[in-house]
């Protein structure tokens, strides 16, 4: 409606100009030159007015286009002080600006809303240009997961983690796969999923990173519990009669030895064989009974305690052993009032096992040292850390150390770290390890 007024105003000016020109021509034909000269002045005035009108309109239009180009929807065109002919045009520009401003505000609100939602989710998300590799956006969850504050391009990952870069670039749209991410010298299992979209003629790839480490740990732990339960049951049922039979045979052999000929030592060999069977049977029964303890723990007795008290009791308990082996153990606790809700007996068992393992790791190094510390993570979770400066763990063994029956020591049973992991999972927490060969190892207990 506003631009219709502008068109009518322009049309009226043109019609008046044409009528004036027609009248001037008519006066010239009739020989009325003096009057024609006067009317010609009016024509010149009309032409100048039409030029000013159209030029002013073009200036207004140029300013409006400029505001649209730079998305400056805050610009306001003064309607009251504008020439009467331009007022409708300025009013139209202001209405269009207001509409664009409202649309832009709604889009910005939606963008901010979506961005906040994506920042809150635990899943890491990254969007990048499929051709150039330029990263368009990544949320905080991904930054924490990969432990990087900023990523300009996916090619930056090629030097940092070549395997991760290969997996990201090769994963196809609609495909999901489980990969390993190295974070602070520890490995995490991550499920990555990919999708793609096209805008402005460019293809963008969207990758979602979901940390499934804890879910896999829980599933694996339950599977091991079932296996151990079946295995210990079968071992004890099978070996117990053998041990009992060996004991009976040994007793009967001792009663009958006076009637047997032992000149060639065959009776002694028989007695030794029965004794060996009995000893090994009892060893297997004890072994099965030990592993049965993995399944005995079902519900922790949670109580609030000061970490400083737990560390103090632990220090008194381990001090004689550490002094005997000439190992120094330091305790760092910046917050003396740090509280922990846990089963003190179970957590003591975990810490004792970790410290014993640490004493084994540092026995061949000069200046052996163990560090016990605790702090509050940025997420508000209590973290207990046991660090040593020992021989470290090779990358090949890192993923196996929590597996039942696995031990790097000849005399180890392989039960310790498995039990530690189960205890931490009962506390709805987790245990992680970081290690560098030749530098040392650190175990983290996350509550």
LINHU-V329747 format. One record per run of one state. SS is the DSSP state (alpha for helix, beta for strand, coil for the rest). FROM is the first residue (numbers start at 1). TO is the last residue. If there is no record, write none. Layout:
BEGIN
SS&FROM&TO / SS&FROM&TO
END
This chain:
BEGIN
coil&1&1 / alpha&2&29 / coil&30&32 / alpha&33&69 / coil&70&83 / alpha&84&120 / coil&121&123 / beta&124&129 / coil&130&133 / beta&134&138 / coil&139&139 / alpha&140&146 / coil&147&152 / beta&153&153 / coil&154&155 / alpha&156&160 / coil&161&161 / alpha&162&170 / coil&171&175 / beta&176&183 / coil&184&185 / beta&186&199 / coil&200&201 / beta&202&211 / coil&212&212 / alpha&213&259 / coil&260&265 / alpha&266&296 / coil&297&302 / beta&303&306 / alpha&307&324 / coil&325&327 / beta&328&333 / coil&334&338 / beta&339&342 / coil&343&343 / alpha&344&361 / coil&362&368 / beta&369&376 / coil&377&381 / beta&382&388 / coil&389&394 / alpha&395&398 / coil&399&415 / alpha&416&426 / coil&427&429 / beta&430&436 / coil&437&439 / beta&440&446 / coil&447&447
END
